[in-house]
Amino acid sequence: MGSTVIPISDGDQGFADLKEKRKFQVSLSPIVSFVQKNKDSIKKIIHCIKVGSALVLVSLVYFVDPLCKEVGDDNAMWAIMTVVVIFEFHAGATLGKGFYRGIGTVLGGGLGCLAAILGEQVGGIGNPFIVGVSLFIFGGAATYARLIPNIKKRYDYGVMIFILTFNLVSVSGLREENVMEIARERLMMIVMGFAICICTTLFFFPAWASDEIHNSMVSRFEDLASSIEGCVEEFFRLAGDKENQSVHPIASFRNCISVLNSKAKDESLVNFAKWEPWHGKFGLFHPWEKYQKIGEVLREVAAIILSLKGSLNSSKEPLQALRESIKEPCEAASSSLAWTLRELGESIKKMRRCQSEPFIVPRLKLARQGLSQVMSPFKLGKHDTAEGLAIACFVFSLMELAEKLEGLAKEVEELGELAGFNPS
C-alpha cells in the first residue's frame, strides 16, 4: 500500500527569514522616523534641486553655440528670467504665474509692436513722440488697474509683466528696425523657459497645494477638539492643583492662535489649487471655495475657545461647589463638541460624506439643552460675583460653540456633496 509524503517546511529557516525581515525593518525605522520629522525640510531641499535643474537646462541656450547665435544673447536672457520669476514651491503657483506671464507678454508685446510700427510710420520727431504718449497712456492705465483691490489680488503679476513687456518692446522699436522679429524671438524664449518650469515642477516630486490645504484643514479639527477638552479639564481642576498644571491648555491656545492666523495662507493655497491639473483624489472642479468657508467657521470656533481663557483666570478662591454642580453637563458637552470636530475632520480626511442631520446635529442640540439647564437663574442668580460671572461666561461660550458646530457640520456636508465624496 502506497504512502503519501507530506512535505514539512523547515521551521528554523522560516524563523530565520522572519528574524531577518524584522532586523531589516528595525534598521529602516531611524530613516523613516527622520523623514517624518523633517518632511517640510526635505520638501524644501527637493524644491531647491528642481530650481537648480531648471536653471541648468535653460542655460543650455548659452552653452550650445549654434542655438545662442540663432536667438542672440539678449533674447536668451529672457528664458532664464522666466525660470527665475515664475518657478514657485507649489505646482499650481508655477502654472498660475506662467499663465499670467504669457498673457501679459502677448498683450504687452503686441501693443508694443503696434506702438513701435506706428511711430516708425510717422517717422522723424513723431516717432519718439508716439512711443512716449503710448508709454504714458498704457503704463498709467495699467498702473491704475494694479491699484484696484480685486485686480491686485489675483492679476497683479500679469499686469506688471504687461507694463514691463510693453515698455521694452516699444522702446526697442526706436533703435531696432526688425521689432517683430525681436518680439517673436523673445516670446519663444519665454515659452521655452515656461515649458522647462512646467515639466520640472509637474513630473519631479510635485508639491501640490491641494494636498497641503486638505491636510491642513483636517489637522485643525483635531487641534480645536484637543483645545476644547483641555480648556474644560483645566476649568474644573481644583484650585490647589493649578500650581501643578500641565502645559496642555497653553499648547491648545497656541493651536487656536495658529488657526486664527491661517486666513492668508488658505487664500493663497486655494488660489494655487485651482490651477493644478487632475491628480490623485482631486478633480479639475473640486470645490476649493468651500474649504475657505470651512476655514472661516473654524477661525470663529478658535476665537470662541480663546475667549474661554478669561474664565480660566477668574478668581483665586473659586466657588468650588458651584463648579462641581455644573461639571457633569459641561464635560458631557465638551465631549460632544470634541467628538463632532473629530468626526467632521475624519470625514474630510477620508473623503466620505458627512450626514449631519441624523447623527451630529441631534447630539449637539442635546448638549445645548444640558447647558441651558445649567444656566438657570436659581443656580447662578445667587452668585453675582466675578467668579459667578466667569462661570456663566464659560457655559455660554460652550453653548455658542455647540451652535457654531451645527453650522460647521452643514458646511462639511455640502462640501461632500459638491466634491462627490463617497457615501458613509
HUZIRA-V455847 format. One record per residue. SS is DSSP state (A for helix, B for strand, O for the rest). OMEGA is omega in whole degrees, -180 to 180 (999 if undefined). BURIAL is b if it has 24 or more other ideal C-beta (glycine too) atoms within 12 Angstrom, else e. Layout:
ss-><SS/SS>
omega-><OMEGA/OMEGA>
burial-><BURIAL/BURIAL>
This chain:
ss-><O/O/O/O/O/O/O/O/O/O/A/A/A/A/A/A/A/A/A/A/A/A/A/A/A/A/A/A/A/A/A/A/A/A/A/A/A/O/A/A/A/A/A/A/A/A/A/A/A/A/A/A/A/A/A/A/A/A/O/A/A/A/A/O/A/A/A/A/A/A/A/O/A/A/A/A/A/A/A/A/A/A/A/A/A/A/O/O/O/O/A/A/A/A/A/A/A/A/A/A/A/A/A/A/A/A/A/A/A/A/A/A/A/A/A/A/A/A/A/A/A/A/O/O/A/A/A/A/A/A/A/A/A/A/A/A/A/A/A/A/A/A/A/A/A/A/O/O/A/A/A/A/A/A/A/A/A/A/A/A/A/A/A/A/A/A/A/A/A/A/A/A/A/A/A/O/O/O/A/A/A/A/A/A/A/A/A/A/A/A/A/A/A/A/A/A/A/A/A/A/A/A/A/O/O/O/O/O/A/A/A/A/A/A/A/A/A/A/A/A/A/A/A/A/A/A/A/A/A/A/A/A/A/A/A/O/O/O/A/A/A/A/A/A/O/O/O/A/A/A/A/A/A/A/A/A/A/A/A/A/O/O/A/A/A/A/A/A/A/A/A/A/A/O/O/O/O/O/B/O/O/B/O/O/O/O/O/A/A/A/A/A/A/A/A/A/A/A/A/A/A/A/A/A/A/A/A/O/A/A/A/A/O/O/O/O/O/O/O/A/A/A/A/A/A/A/A/A/A/A/A/A/A/A/A/A/A/A/A/A/A/A/A/A/A/A/A/A/A/O/O/B/O/O/O/A/A/A/A/A/A/A/A/A/A/A/A/A/A/A/A/A/A/A/O/O/A/A/A/A/O/O/O/O/O/A/A/A/A/A/A/A/A/A/A/A/A/A/A/A/A/A/A/A/A/A/A/A/A/A/A/A/A/A/A/A/A/A/A/O/O/B/O/O>
omega-><-177/179/180/180/179/-180/179/-178/-180/-178/-180/180/178/178/179/178/178/180/178/179/178/179/179/179/178/180/179/-175/177/-180/179/179/179/-180/-180/-179/-176/-177/-179/180/179/177/179/179/178/179/179/178/180/179/178/179/179/179/178/-179/-177/178/176/177/178/-175/-179/-173/-179/180/180/179/-179/-175/-179/-178/-176/-179/180/179/-177/177/178/178/180/179/-177/-171/-175/-178/-179/-178/-179/-179/179/179/178/178/-180/-180/178/179/-180/177/179/179/180/-180/-179/-180/-179/179/180/179/178/176/178/179/-180/180/179/177/179/178/178/176/178/-180/179/-179/178/179/179/-179/180/179/179/178/-178/-175/-176/178/178/-180/180/178/176/179/179/-180/177/-172/-177/179/-180/-176/-173/-171/-176/-178/179/179/179/178/177/180/-178/-177/-180/-180/-177/-177/-177/178/178/-180/179/-176/-177/-180/-177/-177/-179/179/178/-180/180/-179/179/178/177/180/178/178/179/177/179/-180/178/178/-177/-179/-178/-174/-177/-171/179/178/-178/175/-175/175/180/177/-177/-178/178/-179/179/179/-180/-178/180/178/180/179/-179/177/178/179/-180/180/179/180/-179/178/-180/-177/-177/175/-179/-178/-179/-179/-175/179/-178/-175/180/-179/-176/178/179/177/179/178/176/176/179/178/177/178/180/-177/-174/-173/-178/180/179/-179/180/-178/178/179/178/-177/180/-178/-173/179/178/179/176/-176/-177/180/-177/-175/177/-175/-177/179/180/176/177/179/177/177/178/180/179/177/175/177/179/179/178/179/178/178/178/-177/179/179/180/-178/-175/-174/178/178/-173/174/-171/-180/179/180/-180/-179/-180/-175/-174/179/179/178/176/179/180/177/179/180/-180/178/180/-180/-180/179/179/178/-180/179/177/-179/-178/178/175/-176/179/178/-173/-174/-176/-172/-169/-175/178/180/178/178/177/178/179/178/178/179/179/176/177/-176/178/179/-178/-177/-173/-177/-179/-173/180/-180/179/180/179/178/178/178/179/178/180/-179/178/179/177/178/178/177/179/179/-180/-179/174/177/179/179/179/177/179/178/178/176/179/179/-178/-178/-180/178/178/177/-179/999>
burial-><e/e/e/e/e/e/e/e/e/e/e/e/e/e/e/e/e/e/e/e/e/e/e/e/e/e/e/e/e/e/e/e/e/e/e/e/e/e/e/e/e/e/e/e/e/e/b/e/e/b/b/e/b/b/b/e/b/b/b/e/b/b/e/e/e/e/e/e/e/e/b/e/e/e/b/b/b/b/b/b/b/b/b/e/b/b/b/b/b/b/b/b/b/b/b/b/b/b/b/b/b/b/b/b/b/b/b/b/b/b/b/b/b/b/b/b/b/e/b/b/e/e/e/e/e/e/b/e/e/b/b/e/e/b/b/e/e/b/b/e/e/b/e/e/e/b/e/e/e/e/e/e/e/b/b/b/b/b/b/b/b/b/b/b/b/b/b/b/b/b/b/b/b/b/e/b/e/e/b/e/e/b/b/e/b/b/b/b/b/b/b/b/b/b/b/b/b/b/b/b/b/b/e/e/e/b/b/b/b/b/b/b/b/b/e/b/b/b/b/b/b/b/b/b/b/b/b/b/b/b/b/b/b/b/b/b/b/e/e/e/e/e/e/e/e/e/e/e/b/e/e/b/b/e/b/b/e/e/b/b/e/b/e/e/b/b/e/b/b/b/b/b/b/b/b/b/e/e/e/e/e/b/e/e/e/b/b/b/e/b/b/b/b/b/b/b/b/b/b/b/b/b/b/b/b/b/b/b/b/e/b/b/e/b/e/e/e/b/b/e/e/b/b/e/e/b/b/e/b/b/b/b/b/b/b/b/b/b/b/b/b/b/b/b/b/e/b/b/b/e/b/b/b/b/e/b/e/e/e/b/b/e/b/b/b/e/b/b/e/b/b/e/e/b/b/e/e/e/b/b/e/e/b/e/e/e/b/b/e/b/b/b/b/b/b/b/b/b/b/b/b/b/b/b/b/b/b/b/b/b/b/b/b/e/b/b/e/e/b/e/b/e/e/e>
